[in-house]
Amino acid sequence: MPVRVQQQDFDLSDEVAALRAGQAGIGAIVSFVGTVRDMNDGSSVAAMELEHYPGMTEKALEDIVAKAKARWPVLDALVIHRVGPLAPLDQIVLVAVTSPHRGEAFDACEYIIDYLKTEAPFWKKEQTPEGARWVDARVTDDAALAKWKEGD
């Protein structure tokens, strides 16, 4: 399953081992793991709640992976995104890509996470000393996505 949305944590080593198992053509594996920070926008963060739209979220992630596979010689890709309550240091997301060469693997991994950050239907609520707040999209995420739009 190239896309999973789940509450439980994941083990990076186990996930990468499963992704590369039996694929002798792999020359590169690139992975990205996003974690919960204890600070955001000048406030400490005690906890984060991630919500999603079941069904729609998985479909959006599958579409992003399919676009990356169409653009680069990706042998395989995996996206795991957690939902529910999370604490600082918890893992949120894993994107892992296998390819014959490192350049394509890096590009495809970055492409997937840039699209995921801006176009996948997730909502984040942080618990701060000032109270709960929804996390807005970042201008930097939109700028990162813009570089890929030219080639789409």
Secondary structure as the mmCIF struct_conf table of DSSP 4:
data_model
#
loop_
_struct_conf.conf_type_id
_struct_conf.id
_struct_conf.beg_label_comp_id
_struct_conf.beg_label_asym_id
_struct_conf.beg_label_seq_id
_struct_conf.end_label_comp_id
_struct_conf.end_label_asym_id
_struct_conf.end_label_seq_id
STRN STRN1 VAL A 3 GLN A 6
BEND BEND1 GLN A 7 GLN A 8
HELX_RH_AL_P HELX_RH_AL_P1 LEU A 12 ARG A 20
TURN_TY1_P TURN_TY1_P1 ALA A 21 GLY A 22
TURN_TY1_P TURN_TY1_P2 ALA A 24 GLY A 25
STRN STRN2 ALA A 28 THR A 35
BEND BEND2 ASP A 38 ASP A 38
STRN STRN3 MET A 39 ASN A 40
TURN_TY1_P TURN_TY1_P3 ASP A 41 GLY A 42
STRN STRN4 SER A 43 SER A 44
BEND BEND3 ALA A 46 ALA A 46
STRN STRN5 ALA A 47 HIS A 52
TURN_TY1_P TURN_TY1_P4 PRO A 54 GLY A 55
HELX_RH_AL_P HELX_RH_AL_P2 MET A 56 ARG A 71
BEND BEND4 TRP A 72 TRP A 72
BEND BEND5 LEU A 75 LEU A 75
STRN STRN6 ASP A 76 ARG A 82
STRN STRN7 GLY A 84 LEU A 86
TURN_TY1_P TURN_TY1_P5 PRO A 88 LEU A 89
STRN STRN8 GLN A 91 SER A 99
BEND BEND6 PRO A 100 HIS A 101
HELX_RH_AL_P HELX_RH_AL_P3 ARG A 102 GLU A 119
BEND BEND7 ALA A 120 ALA A 120
STRN STRN9 PHE A 122 THR A 128
TURN_TY1_P TURN_TY1_P6 PRO A 129 GLU A 130
STRN STRN10 GLY A 131 TRP A 134
HELX_LH_PP_P HELX_LH_PP_P1 VAL A 135 ARG A 138
HELX_RH_AL_P HELX_RH_AL_P4 VAL A 139 LYS A 149
TURN_TY1_P TURN_TY1_P7 GLU A 150 GLY A 151
#
